[in-house]
Structures are given as structure tokens and as C-alpha cells.
Amino acid sequence: MITTKNVAILVGSLRKESLNRKMAHALIALAPPSLKLEIVEIGNLPLFSQDFEAAPPATVSTFKQQVEAADAVLFITPEYNRSVPGVLKNAIDVGSRPYGQSAWNGKPGAVISVSPGAIGGFGANHHLRQSLVFLNVPAMTQPEAYIGNAGSLFDDNGAIASDATRDFMQKFLLAFEQWIERHSAR
Ligand SMILES: Cc1cc2nc3c(=O)[nH]c(=O)nc-3n(C[C@H](O)[C@H](O)[C@H](O)COP(=O)(O)O)c2cc1C
């Protein structure tokens, strides 16, 4: 029997025509039956303040509940100035507090960086992994996904136009399914 694993996708761009959001939608369509992928929106979150710990805004509580309800987390992010976009780092910080009540704790994770540039957002991908170590999110090691030259990757329907990249992303998802199985605390 196939047990479906619920994966929360965090997209590190708020741009309407975001390549990273296109990748998220492409992966939702490509996912095997054992994975249910869903985007958890981060654009409505307030900038983090430690005051939230005493009195969290409703958007913060809802966001944490959405992350907590997922079996795993998949980060799909651009690179901004060789690092993690502020909007994604903000969501990570929001979900991490109060201390000891982090929504991320123990969730298996994976990171995909997507960029029109040649090196595929490597810097953002690895800076993000640094936070995930502290947050106790075991982040999938292989395959790595630095998706470069993504400006022409998607067709008019938002599907991945390259057979090789589509094949690679399918393999990535199957590997992630196994990673979740192996690293799930439940
Ligand atoms: C503030 C800013 C900083 C950027 N820095 C980088 C960078 O360090 N490396 C890179 O590959 N692309 C960089 N870019 C270009 C982005 O990769 C490009 O805008 C990409 O399309 C953003 O992702 P999105 O399409 O999902 O919005 C940057 C873009 C912005 C707006």
C-alpha cells in the first residue's frame, strides 16, 4: 500500500513570473502518487519580531500549523546576492520560534535552487543548508539540485521543456520520497 507523504513547498520568490514558482508547479505535476506537494505561502508573513513569541499574529500561527502538518519540507529558491532571499529567511525565522517550539524540528527536507544564471543558485542553496543544520532539518544530500540557465527552461504552459531536466527532477522526487521515509521521526 502506498502511504502518501505531504510535502510543504516553500518558494523563495514573490515575483509573479517567478521561475522558482514555475518549478514548484512543475514538480507538483510530476510528483509520484506517494508524494503530495503543496505550496505554503510566505508572502503574507510579517517581518519577524521576537515580540511574536508572546503574541503571535494569526498569519504566523497559521503558517506554523501548515508547516507542522507536513511530513517534509521542500525549499525552492532563487539566489539573491549569493545568499538566501530575505523573504525565505524571514519565513524560516518565523517558523523557528519560540525557542523549543520550532515548526521545522525533525522534518526531512530538500533544497532546489533555480536561477537564470550559470551556477544555479549554489550560494543560496548552501547558505540555506547552514540554517537547516541548526533547525534539525535533515536536508537531502544527493542528488543536489542547482538548476541554472532556467530562463528558457519552462514552456508556455509552465512545464519543464528540457527532457533531461524533467527526467532529473523526477529522479530527485523519487530520491526525496525515500529520504523522507528514512528520516521521518514518525
Ligand atoms: C536582489 C537580487 C539579487 C540577485 N542575486 C543573484 C545572485 O546572487 N545569483 C543569481 O544567480 N541570480 C541573482 N539574481 C537574479 C535572479 O536569479 C533572478 O532574478 C531570478 O529570476 C529570481 O528568481 P525568480 O524567477 O524565482 O523570481 C538576483 C536578483 C535580484 C532581484
The ligand as a Gaussian input file, in Angstrom:
#p B3LYP/6-31G(d) Opt

LIG

0 1
 C       18.148000      41.361000      -5.416000
 C       18.571000      40.337000      -6.436000
 C       19.765000      39.675000      -6.298000
 C       20.142000      38.678000      -7.191000
 N       21.288000      37.986000      -6.977000
 C       21.552000      36.883000      -7.733000
 C       22.623000      36.011000      -7.388000
 O       23.366000      36.207000      -6.456000
 N       22.801000      34.902000      -8.161000
 C       21.983000      34.595000      -9.222000
 O       22.185000      33.562000      -9.857000
 N       20.964000      35.414000      -9.564000
 C       20.725000      36.545000      -8.837000
 N       19.662000      37.358000      -9.144000
 C       18.861000      37.061000     -10.348000
 C       17.787000      36.040000     -10.013000
 O       18.339000      34.735000     -10.088000
 C       16.620000      36.160000     -10.998000
 O       16.026000      37.425000     -10.867000
 C       15.620000      35.038000     -10.801000
 O       14.721000      35.036000     -11.880000
 C       14.883000      35.193000      -9.475000
 O       14.099000      34.061000      -9.238000
 P       12.558000      34.023000      -9.609000
 O       12.475000      33.957000     -11.110000
 O       12.050000      32.775000      -8.976000
 O       11.905000      35.267000      -9.086000
 C       19.277000      38.352000      -8.275000
 C       18.085000      39.064000      -8.430000
 C       17.720000      40.028000      -7.522000
 C       16.393000      40.725000      -7.689000

